[in-house]
Amino acid sequence: MGIREPLAQIAAECSLPKALEAMGERWAFLILRAAFNGLKHFEEIQSNLGIARNILANRLGRLVDVGILSREPCPEDRRKIEYRLTDKGADLLPTMIALRQWGEKWETGTPSNPVLVDQRDQMPIGPIRVYSHDLRPLKWGDLCFVYREEMDAKAAE
C-alpha cells in the first residue's frame, strides 16, 4: 500500500485541512506571533499589528473559538480582557518558527530581526527539522505515507 494508494484517500484522512481551517490566514498568524511575543490586550495587539479593530475582533474570536487563545479577565482590572495562548496555541510554536525560517531563506533572504535565541545562553536557535523516531534528521526523500493499519500490523509481528 503506502504511497501507491490513491492520493484522494490519503487526503481525506489528512489533518492538514483542519489545521489550515483553524490557522490558515495571514492575520491569525500575526496575532499568534503577537501572543508569543507577550502581547495580551486588544489595544496593544491592534497597535502592534496596525490591524483594523473589526478584523482583529473577528480573528481573536475565531482563535478563541478554536481553542488557540483563551479570553480571560485581567487580574489587575477585571473589566479588561486578556488573550492568552492555550496549550493548543503554544503547540503551534514549532510551526511559527518553521514558517519564519522558511521566510528568511526563501522570501526575504535575510535573517529576521529581532533574532530568536535560547533564553539560557542567548544563542540563536537552530533550524526546525523533521526527525525519525530514533532522532535522525530526515529530508523529503526519506519520507513516505503508510496507513496506520499497516504500521500496527507490522508492529504486531
Salt bridges, closest charged atoms under 4 A:
GLU25 OE2 - ARG59 NE 3.02
GLU43 OE2 - ARG53 NH2 3.08
GLU44 OE2 - HIS41 ND1 3.35
GLU72 OE1 - ARG84 NH1 3.46
ASP77 OD1 - ARG79 NE 3.03
GLU82 OE2 - HIS41 NE2 3.48
GLU82 OE1 - ARG84 NH2 2.44
ASP134 OD1 - ARG136 NE 2.98
